């Protein structure tokens, strides 16, 4: 029988030609499983059309930006402006949409902020149940994903935010502390940043606060990401001058404690790389018969 649209293919699991499992395929048309319109108040999603629990969970979790939003909510981030910093390349409209979808799925709930203006966002019990999955995804990414960074992955904003949230201001004592970070290869307006630690909290400044500097760090954005991520050991970076630390001996010795790296930094990469990335992003081929990794044998910066 000629259907006029292409060849009829029956899925192995179905036997009757009248079943919805038949799929009509051609270059311009693809008919699959019938999808029922969403009920009132429910979000419209692209579904897998399966009852499998894995497919149902993936429909919620695998939407773009959703894992990263859940990642930050799991860290205690609650304000919309803070969540934006974790997904800076997502538009505010997209972030609002994803938060609304998570709320409709029962993974997130909104509360009025203490000031009475705006909302804060918090994980529900089902949302918290996803945190082991988020962590496992991070462990897998640290262990098996490509380690060499491409230029479009050099996200200074994400790194600085992570350093602000993770740094330990008490590492320098109880007095106020100031750490200046300089990216030597960046344009002048994006080159210098200051971390001011006071009263147990750290604040990132993009303008010179005019305070005495306790420790001045100079490196490249690429190498700082490698250090934070655990690919480049801090001691190696200092020894090879990929990171320069200027300050009093006490401040220099406090650097490892102040610079709290990624919580996944201790997970070692097990992916055999084809080559090792240098500080400028160029790849060097590895010698035959010898395994190299960015974590173990970093290439010195130019």
Secondary structure, DSSP 8 states (H G I E B T S, - for coil): ---SSSEEE--TT---TTSTT-EEE-SS-EE-S------TTS----------HHHHHHHHHTSTTHHHHHHHHHTT--BHHHHHHHTTTS-HHHHHHHHHHHHHTTSEEEEE-TTSSSEEEEE-HHHHHTHHHHHHHHHHHHHHS--S--GGG--HHHHHHHHHHH--GGGG-SS-EEEEEEETTS-GGGTEEEEEEETTEEEEESS------SEEEEE-HHHHHHHHHTSS-HHHHHHTTSSEEEE-HHHHHTHHHHS---TTTTS------SEEE-TTS-EEE--TT----TTTS-----
